[in-house]
Amino acid sequence: MDIKVKHIVACDVNNAIGKENTIPWRSKLDMAFFKETTMGYPLVMGRKTYESLPGALKGRHLFVITRDKDWSSGTPKGESVFIFHSVEEALDAAKTCAKELNKDTVWIIGGEQIYRETLPFTDEVYQTTICIIVKEPDAFYPLLSDSEWKERQPVREVEDGRVAVYFRSFFRMPPIK
């Protein structure tokens, strides 16, 4: 089975994804989409993203990347949290886990550095755009090159309170031979 690597990300209209290690908005629709889409799959993330979570994401295996060799997730034994010190190690382990779970996807869930480092290995991007502008953000999702990425249609637009939310997906175009 070929395991795909996919990004799932929410951002503002300027591709901001964070401020002071938090998500600077609340969207019930986006959180429900994230949970529904990633349930049962391996998730790869950076340490700061893991630390920003309200708790372990039940029903998912978490592969956390950190440069700090002494860092511990602090999770109780039995929780599905695995620590790695490189993107390559984490991706390999997450792909092995996906195969064992009979899943076809490994999800990358952030943050900025992990998105940037894994983009070359990524097959698809699921991007939720929250139609707001975050003041003084400090983390961004990388811009996707039009020459490499194609947006799938249709875009799904919904209202979350008084804010428009766009659910979009992109796929990597095959290289031209």
N, C-alpha and C positions, 0 to 999 in steps of 0.2 A: 504494500500500500504506500502510495506517495503521500507524504505528510506535507501539507501546505503551512506556510508561516503567514499569519495575518495580523495586521495592526487593528486595534479598536481604540478610537480616540474621540474625545469631545473637545471642541475648541470654540473660541469666540470668532467673530467675523475676520479677525486679523491673525488667526491661527494661534492665539494665546491658549495655553492649556493649564497654566498654574500661576499662583502668586503665593509666595512664602510657604511653599510645600502644601498648598491646599488647592482644591478645585474652587475657583472663585464664583460659583453659581450653584444653584440647586435646581435640578430638573428631574422630576419623578419619571417622566417619559424616558429620558436618557438612561437613568439608573435601571429602569425596568428592561429596557432594550439590552443594556450591558449584561444584566443578570441572565436574561433569557438566551442571549447569544453565546455566552461563555460557560454556562452551566455544564459541568461534567468534563470540561476540557482542561488541559494543562495551560497555565498562564505564566508568562515570563515578564519579570519587572525588575526595576532597580530597587535598591534598598530604601531610598527616600519614598518611593511610591508605596512600598510595603508598609513603611512606618506611618504613612498618611492614612492607611485604611482604618476603618472603625473597628476592625477585628479580622480574624481569618475569614476568607471567602469560602463558606461551606460549599461542599460539592465540587470543589475544584482543587487541582494540585498546583501549588505555587512554587515557582522556580525564581529565587531572588538572587540578583547579581550585586556583589559588593566587592570593592577593592580591599576593604578592612578584613584582614585574616582573622581577627579576634571577635568580629561581630557575631552576635547570636540573635536569632529571631525572637527569642523569648517565648515561643509557643510551647504549649504542653506536649509531652511525648504523644505520638499518635496523630498529631496534626500533619497534614500533607504539605509541609513547608521544607524546601530543600535549598541549600545555600551553595552558590558558585562564585568563582572569582574571575570568570570571563564569559563573554557573550557566547562564544563557541561551545564551551562546556555546558552552559545552561540550555542552549538550543538542542544540542545532541541529546542531553538527558530528557528534555521535554518531548522531543520527537520519539524517543524510546518509550516514554510513558504513554504518549498518544497511541502508539502501535499496540501497547499492552491493553489499553482501554478500548481498542478498536475504534478510535477516532481518527479523523483525517486532517485535523488542524491543531496547530499550536498558536495561541493568541499572545500577542505582545501588548501589554497594557500601560507602558510608560516607565519612566518619565522621558523628558526630552532627550537625554543622552542615549538611553536605551533605544528609543525610536530611531535616532540617527544611526546608531551602530548596527541596528538590525534591518534598516531599510534596504540595503543591497540584497538581503536574503528573503525579502518579503514578496509574496505573490499577490496579496490583496490588501486593501485598506478600507475599513468601515469607519467613516467619519461623520460624527454628529456635529453640526454647526449650530450653536446657540446664538441667536441674533442679538448679541449685546457686544459692547466694547469694554473689556476689562481695563481698569485704570492701573497703570504701572505693573504690568505682568512681568514675571521673571523666567517663565518657561514657555517654549513655543513648539508646535509641531512643525517639522520641516515642510517646506513647499514642495509639492510634487511636480516634477517636470512633465510638461505636455508631450514631450517627445518619448517619454517612457511609460506614462500612465494614461489610461483612458477611463472616463467616468461611465459607469453603468447607468442606464436609464430604466425606469423613471426615478427621479428624486422624490422622496416622500416628505411633504411639508405638513407640520401639525402645529397646533398652538399649545403651549404649556403655560397656563396662566395667561399673561398678556405678552408673552415672548414667543416669536416664531422659532421653530426648531426644524432643521433640515437633516434628514437622514440620507447620506450619500454613500456610494461605494465605488471604488476604483480597482482596476486590475492592471497588472503590469503587461504591457504589450510585448509580444514576442519580438526579438531583434530582427531587423530587416537583413536578409541574406543577399 
